[in-house]
């Protein structure tokens, strides 16, 4: 049974343009500024195959998100979808994997990447105390903006999305006229192993668009807005990734793998000159800032939804009486990102973050299959449906398992331990809750003193 709460106390102000902007903003992050060289180093000109595999997979996954998201019009995104299909235990795992295993850790990591970029012109950001103040200003400022209303948060996301796309569009427009077609010729067909390894790394550059659905309780007309906005967002993102890779390969050719630190900066330098490097650096800063701003907008809604369902403390579901925002969730999420940002050392956690999102995607696709065949959902004829029955979800499941099979043993062990730990925490919570209910019941029984 699909549970919809049409009025959660939040304002439905997110339309198609805003949803598409959030999807693009959260998908195109800092990775696009370094990935072309990494892909070229492993696969050369045939690296475009990895982009096509990841692009098709993420498109299929977003189709599944669009179908379930158009039916489940409450806040929480992937967590809400999985809980509706598989119950509270699966919901708890998905919720924690998403907001902590993926979002908090990855935001902390890219916040450090942002500080590293800015430390070149501002060396003080390499000093711990100034770095901490910088994180406090960024995360605190975004928290206040989102606290004052979802419209303000969406405006920042739309603005940063537009700003980050300007340098990328400039490279695409100028670079199109400087491509050497011989640089795009394949020397050989890549092996399945190499293609799988690169696709696993590359796929994580395509994630994030699903975060747009975390604002489900604030989306206007979800049955129309969700499929159109999400598909526009992911289609635009995939096209930009493919064009940037093709132009980088076409202009730099065999030199591309040699610029692993900043391939787009080298591309801009050759196409535009020294000013191009400055433009791309600014674009990278805006891109990372935009990704963090999108998460501060969307991820607190996941905490809000979990709190409403009793999986997290009730304080996180409090809504501000004036601004109609889940303000406690916003501030707590930003605080956790801040703490991890200043602590450093995220290599193992980053691996958990990457694997977590694949598991969540798997849960959403399986949820789409279950909700499709569930008789309780067949009367929702006016909601969006993925074409070709369950063919696309099944292909998505197979591809996700293929990507997960490319995890190293240590990485698979790390995510396994994380899932076991979360399971233990969940069942301890259930036991405590049962004991509290039992104690409350015993306390309510009248005692006959005669």
Secondary structure by P-SEA (a helix, b strand, c coil): cccccccccccccccaaaaaaaaaaaacccccccaaaaaaacccccaaaaaaaaaaaaaaaaaaaaaaaaacccccaaaaaaaacccaaaaaaaaaaacccccaaaaaaaaaaaaaaacccccccccaaaaaaaaaaaaaaaaaaaaacaaaaaaaaaaaaaaaaaaaaaaaaaaccccccccccccccccaaaaaaaaaaaaaaaccccccccccccccccccaaaaaaaaaaaaaaaaaaaaaaaaaaacccccccccccaaaaaaaacccaaaaaaaaaaaaaaaaaaaaaaaacaaaaaaaaaaaccccccccccccccccaaaaaaaaaaaaaaaaaacccaaaaaaaaaaaaaaaaaaaaaaaaaaaccccccccccccccccaaaaaaaaaaaaaaaaaccaaaaaaaaaaaaaaaaaaaaaaaaaaaaaaaaaaaacccccc
